[in-house]
Amino acid sequence: MARSIWSGTISFGLVSVPVKMHSATESKELRFHFLHKDDLSPIGYDKVRKDTGEHVDADEIVRGFEIEKGRFVPLEDEDLDRLDIELTHSIDICDFVSLDEIDPIYFRKAYYLVPQDGAEKPYRLLAKALDETGKVGIAKVVIRNKEHLAALRTYESVLLLETMYYPDEIRKPESVGGRKQLAKAEVDMAKSLVENLSESFEPEKYDDRYRKELLDLIRAKAKGKKLPEPEAEDDEAEVVDLMAALRESVEQTQKKRRKRTPAKKTARQAS
């Protein structure tokens, strides 16, 4: 396994479990470089003052927090060392709750926790208890100078720490749009469509199609191949009859499900 990015203890009640943290996710995002359009030479990122454009050496740069417009407070490493050192190396469980009580909007990033030497038994004991009770621990943890709310749970019998957003970091739905009245017939039809499209979750079915197509485009361009012309967008939006679209979708999905599911023999036919 890759090098750990954090180490400390899981503590709840009087129990402490020393663990190491490893990232449980990996970004597949394509990263681009800035190039000079004449000869494709890479363009570096220069550190310059915003007011004068003057270049600044790395050893002249410090971190700072803007407490009000144009007013900054510099922070040195020794300032951060004054914070509670115990908190920065502890996953403090506040409560145990059911996972289905947490809306997925709260989750941010997942980390595997593995036991340090000699901590295998309490580690397995905690994982087993979480598995059999169906509970997750709501905890506080400091990672890279930020205190996170987090959920401690299991994934394939391994302890997983998933950082979470605080409630004030989640925008209220009302701030991003209004709500329209819906007819019961529309709702019933939509529910039928959802039921017809429902399947067991199989993550292997899903892939990043855009990333693949973008890589294909980059490879084709590198070989000097002619790229396809972009499809023209229709400026006039099509007026859709919602009920007609729902009804047609339901009928199509019903046909597909009937094709996928072979008819069951009755008891009389079987005999």
N, C-alpha and C positions, 0 to 999 in steps of 0.2 A: 504494500500500500504506500501511497505517496507520503511525503513528509507532513507531519501534523502542523496545524496552524495555530493551535491553542492547547493549553493543558490546564487542568484544574480539578475541581471535585463537584460532583452532584450531591447536594445536601438536602435532606428532608427529615424533619424531626431530629433525631439524634443519629441518623444514618449519613455517612459520607462515602461516596464512591469516586475514587480518583479515575479520571478519564483523559484521553487525548482527543482532539477534534480534527476531523478531516472533512473537506468539502464533499458534499454528496451530489453536487451537480457540476456540469461542465458546459461552458458557453460555446456554442457552435457558430456564433455570429462572425460574419466575414468582416475583416478589418481592412480598410483602405489606407493607402499612403497618399500624401500630397505630392504631386509631380509637376515639374515645369513642362508646360504644354509643348515647348519647342523641341526638347531633346529627351523628355521623360526622366530627367534627373530628379531624385527624391528631394523634397523640400523639408528641412528640419523645423522643429518648433523652437522659436527663439523666445527667451524670457526677456521681456521689455517692460519698461514703466508705461502705464496707461496714459499718464499725463504728458510725458515728454518723448516717448518712444525710445528712450535710452536703454541699451542692453545692460542687464544686471547679471552678475556671476552668481552661481548656485550658492556659494558660501555667504552671500549677502542677503539671502532670502529667508524670512521667518514666517511662521504661521501667525494668523491674526483673526480676531473676530470683530465684525462690524456691529457695534452696539447701537449706533444710529448712523444716519446717512453721512458718509465721509469721515466718521470717527471710529478708529480701530484700536483694539487692545491686543498687543503682541503676546503670544504664548510660547514659552520655551519648554524643552523637555522636562526640566526640573519643576516647572509649574504643574505639569500633569502628574509628576511623581508624588505630589502632595495629596492626591486623591486617595481614597480608601483602597489600599493595596489588596486587602482581603476580598473586596467586592470584585476586583478585576480577575480573580482566579477562583471564582466560585459560581456554580449554577445553583442559585437559591430557589427551591421550589416553594411557591406560595400556596397553591391549592392543587387538588386533583379534580379534573372534570371529565365529562364524556366528550369524546372527539366530535360527535355529531352536533354538539352545542356550539362549535366554533365554525363560523362562516369562512370559507376558503379565502375571502377577500383579505383576511388578516395575515395570511402567510407570506413570507418574503423569500428566505433562502434556507436550504437544508444542509445540515452537517452531520456526518457520522461521528459517533462517539465510540471509542474503543478503550478497553480497560488498560490501565498501566500495570506494570509487573506486580503481581501479588493481589490484584483487585478483581480477578476473574470471578470469584464466587459471589461477592456482593453485587457485581455488575450483572451477572446472570440472574441473580435473585430479583433484582429490581426489574429487569426486562421481563421475567416470567410473571411477576406480579402485575405489571402493566398489561401484558398480553391477556391474562386470565380475567382481569377485572374490566378490560375495555376502557381503561382510564388513561389520560395524558396529564403530565404535570405542567402547570403554568408557572413559569420561572422568570427570574431576572438574571441577566448575565451581561458583563461588559466585554465587548470585542472591539479592538482597535479604537479605543477612546470614545466609545458610544455605548450607553446602557440600552440593552434590548429587552423587550418582552419576548418570551419564547415559549414554545410548546415542546415538552420532552415526551417522545413516544417511541414505539418500536416499528421497525421496518425489516421484515424477514428475520425477526429475532435479534436484530441489532438495534442498539439505542440510537435514536435520531433526534437531534436538536433542530427545531425549525424556528428561526427568528420571525417575529410578528410585528405588524404595525400597531402603534398605540391608537386608541379610539380617536384622538384628535388629529391623527394623520390620515384618516379616511374621510373623504368628502361625503356629505349627505346626498342621497339620490336627488333630492329636490333641487340641488344646485346645478344639475346637469340636464334638466329638462322636465317638462310637465307630464301629466298623466291624462290619458283619454278614456272616456267611457267605452266599455266593450259590451257587445250584445252577447247574450248567453249562447246563441247558436254558434257564434264565432269562437267562443272559448271552448265549447264542446268539440268543435271541429279541430281546433288547434291541439287539444288534448289527445284526440284520436291520432293525429299525425305524430305526436310525440311518442305515443304508445307503439305505433307501427314502426318507428325508427329506433326503438329502444333495443339495445344489445348489451351483452356483458362487456365490461371495460377490458380491452386488450391493447395496452400501450404500443405493442409492436406493430399495430396496424398504421400508426401515424408517423409521418416523417415530414421534414422541412422541405417541401416541394420548391418553395421560392429560392432557398439557398442552393438547391441542386441546379435549378434552371439558371440562376445567376452564375454559378461556376461554369456551366456549359457555355454560357454566353462569353465569359471571360476567356475560356480556352479557345473558342472559335475565333474571337477577336485576336488572340495572340498568334493564331495560325494564319491570320490575314483573310479569313473566310468572310463572305458577304453575310451581313446580319439581316434577319427578316425585318420588314417594315413594321413599325408599330401599328396596331389596329386602331382605326379611327373611332373615336367615341361619339355616340349619338347624343347630340345636344338636347334633343327633345325627350323628356322622361316619359316612359310608357305608363299610361294610366291602368292600374291593375285593379280588377274586381277581387277584393280580398276573399270573399266567400267562395267565388269560383276557383280561385287559386288553391285555397285550402281543400276544397272538395276534390279537385283534380289530383292534388298531392296525396290525399288519403287514398283515393282509388288506385293510384300507381303503386303506392307502398304496400297496399293490401295484395295486389297482384304479385309483387316481388316476394312478399312473405309466403304466399301460397306456393310459389315455385320453389322456394328454398326449403319449405317444410313438407316432406312427403306425407300423404294422407295416411292416417293410422287405420289399420284393419279393425273392424268391429269384432266382438267376441264370436259372433255367428260365422263371420268370414274365416276367422282363424281356425275354427273347428272344422 
